[in-house]
């Protein structure tokens, strides 16, 4: 309102000056004053327009566009720029840390990678944390036991190995698929069945790392007493280990879960549980008989029929057979 009043006063002043110039003969000075006042008015108008534009530009884009549009804008930025936007404000942090946004970033990061870090696959972990863990793990050059055991390794001899070994190696002869090696958490190493080079001998591995001043001075993997292997990591996050005799390379995303051993553990556990249940039922029957006789045992079996069926399921009928034998003996003695 104040600026508008000033403009009105300025216009009225210009009119008065022009009217005065028509009465008095002071043409040049009055015209100069009019030009100065008009120029000043235009300058002030431009300054007001500029200030209004700056006020619009200084508004928070999150408040102007809303979270949905800001999400689409951030989705077109690189991960570093999105990470920097986390520091703007709480509102920006809430939008920039969304799993919907970082899921795409993780997919872009993992595309073409041989191995996805186990730390980024933890259930309940945010996608932002998964991305951060993946980046940190991808820069790691120190191999761990979990890295050896999580992957299947392709193995072949190098040119410096004895000719006898190279003649047995399908990599050099082209007679079949490459040989594979498997590392286990107990420190052992195995190969595929029928591997001619392997020969069924016992094999163990060790990882040696030495530090000087907080930095790694020496890092290598050794199989039995064979020469140590240097360790390196490729851009696709796969691992390589080699010396002058042989070479190891991790196969991308190998699934090494031994289902058969897990099934064996589960079956052994079920068997032990079922044996315990059958023994418990036999003991209870022995306690029931002196007080209630054979009829009491029959009632007991009817009451605990679900448990009896459980014994039949896990023990192949051994628990039920034992109960029937006890029942027949009790009836005989009656």
C-alpha positions as CSV (number, residue, x, y, z in Angstrom):
1,X,0.0,0.0,0.0
2,X,2.8,2.4,0.8
3,X,4.4,1.8,-2.6
4,X,1.1,2.5,-4.3
5,X,0.6,5.7,-2.4
6,X,4.1,6.9,-3.5
7,X,3.3,6.2,-7.1
8,X,0.1,8.2,-6.9
9,X,1.9,11.1,-5.3
10,X,4.6,10.9,-7.9
11,X,2.0,10.9,-10.7
12,X,0.2,13.9,-9.2
13,X,3.5,15.7,-8.8
14,X,4.3,15.1,-12.5
15,X,0.8,16.5,-13.5
16,X,1.3,19.6,-11.3
17,X,4.7,20.2,-12.8
18,X,3.3,19.9,-16.3
19,X,0.5,22.2,-15.5
20,X,2.9,24.7,-14.1
21,X,5.1,24.4,-17.1
22,X,2.2,25.4,-19.3
23,X,1.7,28.5,-17.2
24,X,5.3,29.5,-16.6
25,X,7.9,29.5,-19.2
26,X,10.5,27.2,-17.5
27,X,10.4,24.4,-20.1
28,X,13.7,22.7,-20.0
29,X,14.2,22.5,-16.2
30,X,10.7,21.2,-15.7
31,X,11.0,18.6,-18.4
32,X,14.3,17.4,-16.8
33,X,12.6,17.1,-13.4
34,X,9.8,15.1,-15.1
35,X,12.2,12.7,-16.7
36,X,14.1,12.1,-13.5
37,X,10.9,11.3,-11.6
38,X,9.6,9.0,-14.3
39,X,13.0,7.1,-14.4
40,X,12.9,6.8,-10.6
41,X,9.4,5.4,-10.7
42,X,10.3,2.8,-13.3
43,X,13.4,1.8,-11.4
44,X,11.4,1.2,-8.2
45,X,8.8,-0.8,-10.1
46,X,11.5,-3.1,-11.5
47,X,13.0,-3.5,-8.0
48,X,9.6,-4.5,-6.7
49,X,9.1,-7.1,-9.5
50,X,12.6,-8.5,-8.8
51,X,11.9,-8.8,-5.1
52,X,8.7,-10.7,-5.7
53,X,10.5,-13.1,-8.1
54,X,13.1,-13.7,-5.5
55,X,10.5,-14.4,-2.9
56,X,9.0,-17.1,-5.1
57,X,12.4,-18.6,-5.8
58,X,13.3,-18.7,-2.1
59,X,10.3,-20.8,-1.2
60,X,10.9,-24.5,-0.2
61,X,10.3,-26.7,-3.3
62,X,8.9,-29.4,-1.0
63,X,6.2,-26.9,0.1
64,X,5.6,-25.7,-3.5
65,X,5.4,-29.1,-5.3
66,X,4.5,-31.5,-2.5
67,X,6.1,-34.8,-1.5
68,X,4.9,-36.9,-4.5
69,X,6.3,-34.5,-7.1
70,X,9.5,-34.1,-5.1
71,X,9.8,-37.9,-5.0
72,X,9.7,-38.0,-8.8
73,X,12.3,-35.2,-9.1
74,X,14.7,-37.0,-6.7
75,X,14.2,-40.2,-8.5
76,X,15.9,-38.7,-11.6
77,X,19.0,-37.6,-9.5
78,X,22.0,-39.8,-8.8
79,X,22.4,-41.5,-5.4
80,X,25.0,-39.0,-4.2
81,X,22.7,-36.0,-4.8
82,X,19.7,-37.8,-3.2
83,X,21.9,-38.5,-0.1
84,X,22.9,-34.9,0.1
85,X,19.2,-33.9,0.1
86,X,18.8,-35.8,3.3
87,X,20.6,-33.0,5.1
88,X,18.3,-30.1,4.0
89,X,15.6,-30.5,6.6
90,X,13.4,-33.0,8.3
91,X,10.8,-32.8,5.6
92,X,13.4,-33.4,2.9
93,X,14.9,-36.3,4.9
94,X,11.4,-37.9,5.2
95,X,11.1,-37.9,1.4
96,X,14.7,-38.7,0.5
97,X,15.0,-41.7,2.7
98,X,11.9,-43.4,1.3
99,X,12.3,-47.2,0.4
100,X,10.4,-46.5,-2.8
101,X,13.1,-44.1,-3.9
102,X,16.1,-46.2,-2.8
103,X,14.7,-49.5,-4.1
104,X,15.4,-48.1,-7.6
105,X,18.9,-46.9,-6.6
106,X,19.7,-50.4,-5.1
107,X,18.6,-52.1,-8.3
108,X,20.8,-49.7,-10.4
109,X,23.7,-50.4,-8.1
110,X,23.3,-54.2,-8.1
111,X,22.8,-54.4,-11.8
112,X,25.7,-56.4,-13.3
113,X,27.2,-57.3,-9.9
114,X,28.4,-60.8,-9.4
115,X,27.7,-60.9,-5.7
116,X,25.2,-59.0,-3.5
117,X,26.5,-58.4,0.0
118,X,24.8,-60.5,2.7
119,X,24.7,-57.5,5.0
120,X,22.3,-55.7,2.5
121,X,19.9,-58.6,2.5
122,X,18.9,-58.5,6.1
123,X,15.2,-58.6,6.7
124,X,13.7,-55.3,7.8
125,X,16.7,-53.3,6.7
126,X,15.8,-50.0,4.9
127,X,16.8,-49.7,1.3
128,X,18.9,-46.6,2.1
129,X,20.9,-48.7,4.6
130,X,21.1,-51.6,2.1
131,X,22.6,-49.2,-0.5
132,X,25.1,-47.8,2.0
133,X,26.2,-51.3,3.1
134,X,26.5,-52.4,-0.5
135,X,28.7,-49.4,-1.4
136,X,31.0,-50.0,1.6
137,X,31.2,-53.7,1.0
138,X,32.0,-53.2,-2.7
139,X,35.1,-51.2,-1.7
140,X,36.4,-53.9,0.5
141,X,39.4,-55.8,-0.7
142,X,40.0,-58.0,2.3
143,X,38.4,-61.4,1.8
144,X,36.7,-63.1,4.8
145,X,35.8,-66.7,5.5
146,X,32.2,-65.9,4.8
147,X,33.2,-64.7,1.3
148,X,35.0,-68.0,0.6
149,X,32.1,-70.1,1.9
150,X,29.2,-68.2,0.3
151,X,30.4,-68.7,-3.3
152,X,31.3,-71.6,-5.6
153,X,34.8,-71.2,-7.0
154,X,36.0,-72.0,-10.5
155,X,39.5,-73.5,-10.5
156,X,42.1,-74.2,-13.1
157,X,45.9,-74.5,-13.3
158,X,48.0,-71.7,-14.8
159,X,50.6,-72.0,-17.5
160,X,53.4,-72.2,-14.9
161,X,52.0,-75.4,-13.4
162,X,53.5,-78.8,-14.3
163,X,52.4,-80.3,-17.6
164,X,51.0,-83.4,-15.9
165,X,48.5,-81.3,-14.0
166,X,47.5,-79.2,-17.0
167,X,46.8,-82.4,-18.9
168,X,44.3,-83.4,-16.3
169,X,42.7,-79.9,-16.3
170,X,39.6,-79.6,-18.6
171,X,40.3,-75.9,-18.8
172,X,43.5,-76.6,-20.8
173,X,42.3,-79.7,-22.6
174,X,38.8,-78.4,-23.5
175,X,37.3,-81.8,-22.5
176,X,34.5,-80.5,-20.2
177,X,33.3,-77.9,-17.8
178,X,35.8,-76.1,-15.5
179,X,36.6,-77.6,-12.1
180,X,34.9,-76.3,-9.0
181,X,36.1,-75.9,-5.5
182,X,34.0,-75.4,-2.3
183,X,35.2,-73.8,1.0
184,X,33.5,-74.7,4.3
185,X,33.2,-72.9,7.6
186,X,35.1,-75.7,9.4
187,X,38.2,-74.7,7.4
188,X,38.1,-77.6,4.9
189,X,37.8,-77.5,1.1
190,X,36.1,-80.0,-1.2
191,X,35.6,-80.6,-4.9
192,X,33.0,-82.1,-7.2
193,X,32.6,-85.9,-7.2
194,X,34.8,-87.6,-9.8
195,X,37.3,-84.7,-10.0
196,X,40.4,-86.3,-11.3
197,X,42.7,-83.6,-10.0
198,X,41.3,-83.6,-6.6
199,X,41.9,-87.3,-5.9
200,X,39.9,-87.3,-2.6
201,X,42.8,-86.0,-0.4
202,X,42.2,-83.9,2.7
203,X,42.4,-80.2,2.2
204,X,42.2,-77.1,4.4
205,X,42.6,-73.4,3.9
206,X,43.7,-70.4,6.0
207,X,43.4,-66.6,5.6
208,X,46.4,-64.6,6.7
209,X,46.3,-60.8,7.2
210,X,48.9,-58.7,8.8
211,X,48.7,-55.0,9.6
212,X,51.2,-52.2,10.0
213,X,50.1,-48.8,11.3
214,X,46.4,-49.7,10.9
215,X,46.9,-50.6,7.2
216,X,47.0,-54.0,5.6
217,X,50.6,-55.0,4.9
218,X,50.0,-58.5,3.7
219,X,46.8,-60.4,2.8
220,X,46.6,-63.9,1.2
221,X,44.9,-67.2,1.2
222,X,46.8,-70.5,1.5
223,X,45.6,-74.1,0.7
224,X,47.4,-76.7,2.8
225,X,51.1,-76.0,2.3
226,X,50.9,-74.8,-1.3
227,X,52.1,-71.4,-2.2
228,X,50.1,-68.5,-1.0
229,X,47.5,-66.9,-3.2
230,X,47.1,-63.1,-3.6
231,X,43.5,-61.8,-3.4
232,X,41.9,-59.2,-5.7
233,X,38.4,-57.9,-6.3
234,X,36.9,-57.0,-9.7
235,X,34.6,-54.1,-10.5
236,X,31.6,-56.5,-10.5
237,X,32.4,-57.4,-6.8
238,X,33.6,-60.9,-7.7
239,X,36.8,-62.3,-6.2
240,X,40.0,-63.7,-7.7
241,X,42.8,-65.6,-6.0
242,X,45.9,-66.8,-7.7
243,X,49.5,-67.7,-7.6
244,X,52.0,-69.0,-10.2
245,X,50.4,-72.5,-10.2
246,X,46.6,-72.1,-10.1
247,X,43.8,-69.6,-10.2
248,X,40.4,-69.3,-8.4
249,X,37.5,-67.1,-9.4
250,X,34.2,-66.8,-7.6
251,X,31.1,-67.8,-9.7
252,X,28.4,-65.1,-9.6
253,X,25.6,-65.6,-7.1
254,X,26.1,-69.3,-6.4
255,X,23.6,-71.0,-4.1
256,X,25.5,-73.3,-1.8
257,X,22.8,-74.3,0.7
258,X,23.1,-78.0,1.4
259,X,19.4,-79.0,1.6
260,X,20.2,-82.7,2.1
261,X,22.2,-82.1,5.3
262,X,19.4,-79.8,6.6
263,X,16.8,-82.4,5.9
264,X,18.9,-85.0,7.7
265,X,19.2,-82.7,10.7
266,X,15.5,-82.2,10.8
267,X,14.7,-85.9,10.4
268,X,17.1,-86.7,13.2
269,X,15.5,-84.1,15.5
270,X,12.1,-85.4,14.7
271,X,13.1,-88.9,15.5
272,X,14.6,-87.9,18.8
273,X,11.5,-86.0,19.7
274,X,9.2,-88.9,18.7
275,X,11.2,-91.4,20.8
276,X,10.9,-89.1,23.8
277,X,7.2,-88.8,23.3
278,X,6.8,-92.6,23.0
279,X,8.8,-93.2,26.2
280,X,6.6,-90.6,28.0
281,X,3.4,-92.3,26.9
282,X,4.7,-95.7,28.0
283,X,5.7,-94.4,31.4
284,X,2.2,-92.8,31.9
285,X,0.6,-96.1,30.9
286,X,2.7,-98.0,33.5
287,X,1.5,-95.5,36.1
288,X,-2.1,-95.7,35.1
289,X,-2.4,-99.5,35.1
290,X,-1.9,-100.2,38.9
291,X,-4.8,-97.9,39.7
292,X,-7.3,-98.3,36.8
293,X,-6.2,-101.5,35.1
294,X,-6.6,-102.2,31.4
295,X,-9.7,-100.1,31.1
296,X,-7.9,-97.1,32.4
297,X,-5.2,-97.6,29.8
298,X,-7.8,-97.7,27.0
299,X,-9.4,-94.5,28.3
300,X,-5.9,-92.9,28.5
301,X,-5.2,-93.8,24.9
302,X,-8.6,-92.4,23.8
303,X,-7.9,-89.2,25.6
304,X,-4.4,-88.8,24.2
305,X,-5.2,-90.1,20.7
306,X,-3.6,-87.0,19.0
307,X,-0.4,-87.7,20.8
308,X,-0.6,-91.4,19.8
309,X,-1.1,-90.4,16.1
310,X,2.0,-88.2,16.4
311,X,4.0,-91.1,17.6
312,X,2.7,-93.2,14.7
313,X,3.7,-90.4,12.3
314,X,7.3,-89.9,13.5
315,X,8.2,-93.4,14.8
316,X,6.7,-95.5,12.1
317,X,4.3,-97.1,14.6
318,X,6.9,-98.1,17.1
319,X,5.3,-96.2,19.9
320,X,1.9,-97.6,19.2
321,X,3.3,-101.2,18.9
322,X,4.9,-100.7,22.4
323,X,1.6,-99.6,23.9
324,X,-0.2,-102.5,22.4
325,X,2.3,-105.0,23.7
326,X,2.0,-103.5,27.2
327,X,-1.8,-103.6,27.0
328,X,-1.8,-107.2,25.9
329,X,0.6,-108.1,28.8
330,X,-1.6,-106.3,31.3
331,X,-4.8,-108.1,30.0
332,X,-3.0,-111.4,30.2
333,X,-2.0,-110.8,33.9
334,X,-5.6,-109.8,34.7
